[in-house]
């Protein structure tokens, strides 16, 4: 189903058309085999950098396009429609760039952002640990000051791009226990002592590597700190706000793909002499799926416009992430149901989208944590 979209300029319309072409011709044809083999499609991520997608929401002075988040999330949705692993990779990279753009020094921005926005250098964010997932105040990875440097020791978990990233934004303890003692340091992957582990064996999104990354006496200059010392939670909060917008867009992409595939199948599948889409039990299921997706998209674009307008979005983006990812889980599960036994096989992509949707309910803060944030806002 063609999604009706409104763009602010001819430039946006032309760029979106290019993104659609890339998603249809480069992403979608490789998705099934790429997920089966678990091969990271670095070439496709670099292609997105080459055409300007990775720099969409960043200032032109650093090589970005200076476009709105309202436009960027629509691009991310369309990429996820083609292949979630590529969209999620772009999203994770943009998040890493956001931390640098929003909290890095002028010198750091100018030295590292142009290559990252062009896709020549890949970024990652290291927040979680084995005992510090939703509870970032429990982070134990430590950075001790030594002259003009910090020396980092510890292990980060669930690092998307772990082992393939060129730069890691590492959240570590520089002060006392609790949320007030965290800082964020930008570390080059080539620095001695940076030790990525083997990728995790995930249920879905297998083509996107997720791994532990160890830091064994890793020395990094103090001028590579993002934000202020012991104020890393401010950086984390900003990254989470933007991350939840991106995850919502990715969720919409796979939900829309699942709906479209289920509709196509229901029109072709004949039972009792009629296409199954003519049966109320199936057609009402599809109607609910379409309505939920439309509502989630309206919420996403509304929150993106709030962000573009400079308004606080923490509570609203929690609602968005909660609703969009729950919608993706519900829609992809129902798509499997529409296809029946065929939906449970790898001959159709709906089972893959269902497995991928489950991940989106967990990352960037579980949906239980989103409810805590929403309730706190009330």
Beta strands, then each sheet from edge to edge (+ up, - down):
strand 1: 123-126
strand 2: 142-146
strand 3: 149-160
strand 4: 167-173
strand 5: 182-188
strand 6: 194-196
strand 7: 210-221
strand 8: 225-226
strand 9: 270-271
strand 10: 274-275
sheet 1: 1+ 4+ 5- 8+
sheet 2: 2+ 3- 7+ 6-
sheet 3: 9+ 10-
end
